Amino acid sequence: MICIFTWLCFYYLRVQIYGYDFSIPPGFYLGLFLYTAGWISLHFLSGTYNSMYEKSTTTEFFKTLIVSIIGCLFLLFFFILKNPQDHNQNYYLEFYSLLFPMFITTVIVRMIFLSVIKKQLVEKKVFFNALLLGSGKKASQFYDAFTRSREQSGFRIIGFFNTNGNSGFNVPASMKQFNDFKNLASIIEQEKIEEVIVAVEKNERDLLTTILQQLSDKEVNIKITPDTVDIISGALQTNDVLGVPLIDIHSGLLPNWQQNIKRTFDVCFSIIAFIILIPLFLYTIIRLKLSSKGPVFFVQERIGYKGRPFMMYKFRSMVPDAEPNGPQLSSENDERITSWGKVMRKWRLDELPQLWNIIKGEMSLVGPRPERKFYIDQIVAKHPEYKYLYKVKPGLTSWGMVKFGYASSIDEMIQRMPYDLLYVENVSLSLDFTIMLHSIQIILSGKGK
């Protein structure tokens, strides 16, 4: 509705600027469709439609202003400036006739929508279950501050998980109590917890590692209460004036707008690559069928984002039934690899069908390589931190693949793991771009195996 209103406003204001007779031109409806699609896409990429109950009205006001300016500048440079005018003043008038209606109407509608959401949180019609985890004294201090807070975050603390057994917190009768770390993950699922708040003493911070390992594949947000050192060092960054200050443990998570851009790029790149590489796909399939008997595609279950299994697709590079005695990793000189399979692996052609996994949302262009549960269980037994890789989607290529390459044993998987952990901790669009450039260089040089 906003796009229809502002598009009509723009046409009407142009009539006033140039003194035309108001009419609906033949391209009006096509322009309206493209105009609406453009604004929706821009707002989607900026994260407007993500996490509605976590948004700040002030932040949304300025974000709407920035998005409106960017969108109108795009229209100015690609459409308005194509129409030659005698006076530059007309260009400015057209630009502002786009900007002001779009910004004002969008802000009004958005503020109304956010006020409705805020009311739902205040009236507790909408809430999110939270688990308070920590020692008695620290947890008690946080809970007192939380109950006194004027900020309606929508979180309802339904349980307390005591980490050291000390009784320094008078738990309300309505709040459940837990104390067995072995059951932490199952408690999260049973109680439908969406937020875990860690309030431990400074000498208990090592517990945070254990907590993160257990919850790395769970759909929960994890926050910790800061101490003075955290505040001074800058670990705590917040604009929440009325709420209780907390440090958000968002390892492996991009901001919403970057996640949207990453996903959009993944899909667009994969679709374009599919279309452009159709001749290469056909050539690869023909050579594969001529070189050995068996199916064209190799389909295998792998573990992906948040520990979810999915079926990964590859062009078959080995003889059929290559694992008669159970899972077995391949090596560079593996006799099970066909002659054409060696060529495909050298140029990474066998990985091309994974573009379909990317389109489906199971994988990304860049991310840790997905492995089988059989091997993951062995790695996690030695290095529980491997589960941190579940924080992001697995990828067609990765930092580990660029620095280390394919792993032919459990030990090599463990050697490659630090690079993938570095990616999770430093994930960004620029890092993805850098890894993709290095991956393309490796592929073009034929150094795959």
N, C-alpha and C positions, 0 to 999 in steps of 0.2 A: 504493500500500500504506500509506503514511504517513497519507493522508486516511482510509482505512477504519479503521485502527487508532485514530487520534485521535477519529474520530466515535463509535466504539464506547466508547472511554474516557470521552468526554463523557456519553454516555447512562448508562453505569454509574455515574459519579461523581454525576450528577444523582439517581440512585436512592438513593445514599448520603446526599446532602444532604437530600432531602425524605422519605426513608423509603418510597419507592414500591416496588411489586413490579416487578422487572425484566421488561420485555417489549419486543417490537419493534412500534412503532405503525405505522399504515397509511402515514404520510408519511415513514417512515424512509429508504426507498430514494430517493425524490425529493429529500429533504434531503441525502442522501449525494452524489447527482449534482451538485446545485447547490453544495454545500460543496466538492467536489473541483474543479469547474470554476472556482469563485471563487479557490481557492488557486493553481491552475495559472496563471490569468490574472494574479494579483498577482505571482507569482514571475517570470512572463514579462516583465511591465512593469518589474520591478526589475532586469532584465538577468541573472537567475540562470543562464539557459541559453545565454548568449553567451560566446564566447572562454574555454572551460573551461580550456585549458592556460595561460592567463595570470592565473588567479585566485590571490589570496593567501588562505591559511587564516584569518588574522586578520581581514582585510576581510570575508570571507564569514561569519565568526562574527557580527560586529556587524550586517552586512546582514540576516542571517537573524533576528536578534533584533528589528530594527526592523520588518521585514516581518511577523513573527509578531505583534508588538504592534498594528500597523496593522490586520491582518486580524481579530484578535480584538476590537479596539475596534469595528470595523464590525459584527461579529456581535453585540456587546454592545448597541450603540445601536439597531440595526434589528430585532433578534429577541429577545434576552434581556429587555430592558427593557420589551417589549410585554406580558410576563407579570407582572401585578401581584403583589407579595409583601408580606408583613407586615413583614419586616425587610430593610433594605438590605444586610445582611451576606450574604444569599443571592445577591444580584447579584454581589458580589465573588467568592464561592465558585464560582459558575458561570463567571465570566470566567477565573479562574485554572485551573479545570478544563479550559478550552479552551487557555489560553496555554501552560502548562507541558508537557503532552504534545506539543503541536504543535512548540514550540521545541526541546525536548530531542530528540525523535525526528528532526526535520529536521536539526539540527546533527550528530547522530551519523552519520546516513546520508551527509550532505554531507562530513563530515570523512573518512569511510571512502573515499568516491568520490575526493576530492582527494588522499588519500594514495596511491591506486592510480595516479592521473595523475602524481603526483610521482615514483613509482617508475618509471613508463614513461620519464620524462625522464631520471632518473638512470642507468637502464640503457640509455639511448639507443635504446629501441624506437620512440620517437616523437621526431622532430626537425624543425626548420624551417631551410631553407637561407638563409644570410645572406651578403651581399656587403659587404666592408670597402672603403670608398672614401676615399682621402685621400693625404696626403704621407707620405714614409717615416718620419720621426721620430715624428710624432703617431700614425700608425697603429701603429707598433711599440710605443709606450707603451700604447695601448689594448689591443692584442693580448696583451701580457704580463699586463696587469691582468685581462683576460677569461679567460685560461687559468688564472690563479691563483684566480679567483673561486670561492667555495663555492656560489654560487647556481646551480642547474641550470635555466636559462631555456629549454632545449630548442633553442636556436639553434646551428647548426653553420656556422661561417665556411668557405665552400668556395672563395672567391675574393677576390683583392685587386685593386682598380682604382687604379692610380697616377695621381694628378692632376698632378704636376709633374715626374716623371721622376727625382727625386732618389733615390738608393739609400741609404736609412736604415733599411730594413726587410728583414731576412733572411727572405724568404718561405719557409715550409715547403714541402717537395717535394710534399705532397698538395694544396696550394692553387694554384688557377689564377691567372694574372696577366693583367690587361687594362690598356689605356692609351688607347683611342680613344673619345672622348666621343660620336662619331657612332653608335657601336654600343651605347651604354649601354642603350637601351630593348630592343634585340634580345637583349642578354646577359641581361637580367632574365627574358625569356620563355624563352630556350633553357635556362638553368640552373635555372629554376623557383625564382627568388629570392623570398622572402617578407619579407625584412627587409634594408634598406640602412642601414649604419652609416657616417656621414660623420665622418671624423677628419682635419680639415684645420687648417693653421696659421691664426692669427688674421687674417693679411693675405690669406688665401685664402677668406675667408667669402663673397666675391661669387660663388664657384662654386656656393654653395648655391642661388642663384636659378636658375642654369642646370640644376642637377640636378632641382629641383622642377618646372621647366617640362617637362623630358623625361619625368618619371615621374608627372605629374599624372593620367594616364589608366591607370596601372598599379596592379594589386592588390598593392601593397607598403607596408609601414610604413617610415617614414624617421625615423631618429634621428641626432642629432649629439652629439659629445663636448663637454662644457661647458668653458669656461675660468673663471678666477677671477671675471671680471666677470659672467658668467652666473649664477654661484652667489650672488654678493653682491646682484645685482639681483632675484633671485627667479625668474629664468627657469627654473631647475631646481627642480622639486618632485617628490620621490620618497620613498616609504616603504620602498624596497628596501634593507635594511641590508647584506645579504651580497653583492649584485650590484654591477656596474659602473654608476655613475651616468651616465645619458644623458638628453638633452632630446628628448621625443617631438614630432615635427613633425606635428601632427594637424589642420592647417588644414582647416576645413570639416566636421569630424567632431563629432557630438554624443556625449555619453556613451551607453553601451549602453541605459540605462534611458530616456533621452530619445528615442533613436532608436526604441525599441519603442513609446513613447507616441505619437510622431509618426506612425508607420506605422499604429497602431491607430486613431488619430483620422482619418487620411486615409481608411482603408477604411470606417469607420463613417459618417463624414460623407458620403462619396460614395454609399454604398448608401442612406442616408436621403434624400439629395438626389434620387437617381434616383426613389425611390418618390414623394416629395412632388411632384416636378416632372413627373410623367408627363403631366398635362394640358397643361403648357407645351411638353413635347417634341412631343406630338401636334399641338398648334396650330402650332408652328414648322414641322413637317414638311408639314402641309397647306398653309400659306401658301407654303412654299418650292416645293412642287409646282405650285401655281397661278400662281406668279410667273414661273417659267422652266422650260424643259425641261432634263433632265439628272438625274444621280444626286443623292440626298439628302445623302450624306456625301462629304466631301472627305478623302481619305487621302493622306498624304505622309510620306516618310521624314525623320526628324529625328535629331539626335545627342544622346544622353542621358548618363546617369551612366557615368563612366569611358570616355567616347568611344564607347559602344555605340549602334549605330543602332536605331531602333524606328519603327513606323508610328503616326503621330499622327492622331487623328480630329477632324474639325470638321464642322459643318453647312456645306454649300457656299454661299458668299456671292458667288461670281463666276460668269460664264458658263462653260459647259463648254470645255475646251481653252483655258484662259486664257493659257497660256504656249507658244505654238507655236514660238517662237524660243529656248527655253531659260529658265532661272530668271529671274524678274523680280519685284521687290518691288512691293507695292501702296502707293498713297498715298491720302489722304483723298478726293480727287476722281477716283479711278481710274474710267475709263469701263467697265472690265470688271466692276465691282461691280454686281449687280442691285439693283433698287429695294428688295426685301425684304432683300437682303444688307446694305444700308446700315443698315436698322433693326436687324438682328441684331447688326451690329458696334457700333452705338451703345450697345446694352444688353448686349453681350458674350454674346448667345445662341448665337452660332456656336461658342463655346468649350465649351459644355455636354457634347458627346460625349467630351471629354477626361476626364470622370469615370471612363470605362471604362479609360483609360490609367492612372489613379491606382489603381483597383482591381487592375489587373494588376501593379502595382508598377513601371511604367515611368516614372511621374511622381509628383509630390507636389502637395499643395495650394499650397505655397509653395516657390519655388526659381527660379533663372534660367530665362527662357523658352528653350525649345529652338530651335535654328536648323538650317538645312540645311548639309550639308558644303560645298557650293559657296561659301557665304558665310563659313563658319568658316575655311576655308583662306585666304581673302583677309585676314581679320582677323588670324589667327595670324601671317601673313607680316609684318604691321606691328607687332602687339602679341602676342608669344608668351605673355604672362601670361593671355590669354583662356582658355588650357587649364586654368587653376585652377578654372574653373567646373565642370569635370568632377568635382570633388570631391564634389558633391552632386547629387541628382536634380533634373531640371528641374521647373518648377512651372506650375500653372495661372495663378498670379499671382506677382509678384516685387517686390522693392524697386525695381528698374529700371522696372517697369511702373507703379508708383505714382508715382515721381518724374519719369519721362520719357515713358512710354507706348509705343505701337508705333513701331518704327523703319521708315522707308521708304527708307533708303539704308545703305550700308556705314558712312558717316561717322556717321550717327545711331546705328547699332549700337555704334560705338566710344564715342560720347558716353554711351550708356546703360551701357556695361560697368563703369565704376567703382562704380556703385551695386550691381551684382550681385556684384562682387568684395568690396565691403563686407559684403554678406550672407554670403558664404562665410566670411569671416574672423570674423564675429561671430554666426554661426548659433546660435539658441537657440529654445526653445519660446515664450518671451515675445516675441521678435522676430517669429516666425511669426504670433502672435496679433495683434500690432500691424499687420503688413502686411495681414492678412486684413480687419481692421476698416477700414483705409483703402481697400482694394479694394472692399469692399461699399459704402462711401460713394460711390466713383466710379461703380459700376454703377447704384446707385439714382438718382444725379444724371443719368444718361444722357450721361456725358462721354466714352464710348468712341468709337473711330473705326476 
